[in-house]
Amino acid sequence: MANYDQLYKDVILTNLESVPGHTILEHFGVISGSTVRAKHIGRDIMAGLKNLVGGELKGYTELLEESRTEAMSRMVETARQLGANAVLNIRFSTSSVAQGAAELYVYGTAVKVEQE
């Protein structure tokens, strides 16, 4: 699993509505990042076998982690372009966009904060 604190040291990321010990100086509004990924035939074959015997579908777990990281990277890049140093109230969503393809969408509120 990606350690977002290490990947994005210059931007605070949280699912909270505020950053403890920080004051919000400026709001930039809601920002987002997304990626659409298609299933891989090799992963589908392995998933079919796992469905018979049970267990984690590691191929899909890896695909979802890659998707989360890509969507977060896009959102953080938007935050940086706006001059934000934090993204609050982060949420993830998924949806099916085509047969065999899904979108992973992440959104939050971009803000500039300073430590109290």
C-alpha positions in Angstrom: 0.0 0.0 0.0 1.3 3.4 -0.9 2.5 5.7 1.9 1.0 9.0 0.7 2.9 11.0 3.4 6.1 9.9 1.9 5.0 10.3 -1.8 3.7 13.9 -1.2 5.8 15.4 1.5 5.0 19.0 0.5 1.2 18.5 0.6 -0.8 17.4 3.7 -3.4 14.8 2.8 -6.2 14.0 5.3 -9.8 12.7 5.4 -10.5 15.1 8.2 -12.2 18.5 7.8 -9.2 20.3 9.2 -5.5 19.7 10.0 -4.9 19.5 13.8 -2.5 22.2 14.9 -2.9 24.2 11.7 -5.0 27.2 10.7 -6.6 27.4 7.2 -5.5 30.6 5.4 -7.1 30.1 2.1 -9.7 27.8 0.4 -9.2 26.9 -3.2 -12.3 24.7 -3.5 -13.0 21.1 -4.4 -10.3 19.3 -6.5 -10.1 15.8 -7.9 -8.1 13.2 -9.7 -9.2 10.2 -11.6 -8.0 7.2 -13.7 -9.9 4.7 -15.7 -8.4 1.2 -15.8 -9.4 -1.9 -17.8 -9.3 -5.4 -16.5 -6.4 -7.5 -17.7 -7.1 -10.9 -19.2 -4.4 -12.6 -17.1 -5.8 -11.1 -13.9 -9.3 -12.3 -15.0 -8.1 -15.9 -15.4 -6.5 -15.9 -12.0 -9.5 -14.2 -10.4 -11.8 -16.9 -11.9 -9.6 -19.6 -10.3 -9.6 -17.8 -7.0 -13.3 -17.5 -7.0 -13.5 -21.3 -7.1 -11.2 -21.8 -4.1 -11.5 -18.5 -2.3 -8.8 -16.1 -1.3 -7.6 -12.6 -2.1 -7.6 -11.5 -5.7 -4.1 -10.1 -5.6 -4.0 -9.0 -9.2 -7.1 -6.8 -8.6 -5.7 -5.5 -5.3 -2.5 -4.4 -7.1 -4.6 -2.8 -9.9 -6.7 -0.8 -7.3 -3.6 0.3 -5.5 -2.0 1.5 -8.7 -5.2 3.3 -9.6 -5.5 5.0 -6.2 -1.9 6.2 -6.4 -2.4 7.6 -10.0 -5.6 9.4 -9.0 -4.0 10.8 -5.9 -1.0 12.0 -7.9 -3.3 13.9 -10.3 -5.2 15.5 -7.4 -2.0 16.5 -5.6 -0.7 18.0 -8.8 -3.8 20.2 -9.1 -3.4 21.3 -5.5 0.2 22.3 -6.1 -0.8 24.3 -9.3 -3.4 26.2 -7.2 -0.8 27.0 -4.5 -2.4 24.7 -1.9 -0.3 22.9 0.7 -3.1 20.6 2.0 -6.1 18.6 0.8 -8.8 18.0 3.3 -11.8 15.7 3.6 -10.4 13.3 1.0 -12.9 10.7 -0.4 -12.6 7.9 -3.0 -15.3 6.7 -5.3 -15.5 4.1 -8.1 -17.8 3.6 -11.0 -18.1 1.3 -14.0 -17.6 3.3 -17.2 -17.6 0.4 -19.7 -17.6 -3.3 -19.7 -14.4 -4.4 -18.1 -13.3 -0.9 -17.2 -13.8 1.2 -14.0 -13.0 4.7 -12.9 -11.4 5.5 -9.6 -12.1 9.0 -8.5 -10.6 10.9 -5.6 -11.7 14.4 -4.4 -11.1 16.8 -1.5 -10.9 20.4 -0.6 -7.6 22.2 -1.5 -6.5 24.7 1.1 -3.4 26.6 2.3 -2.6 26.1 5.9 0.0 27.2 8.4 1.1 25.6 11.6 -0.3 27.3 14.8 
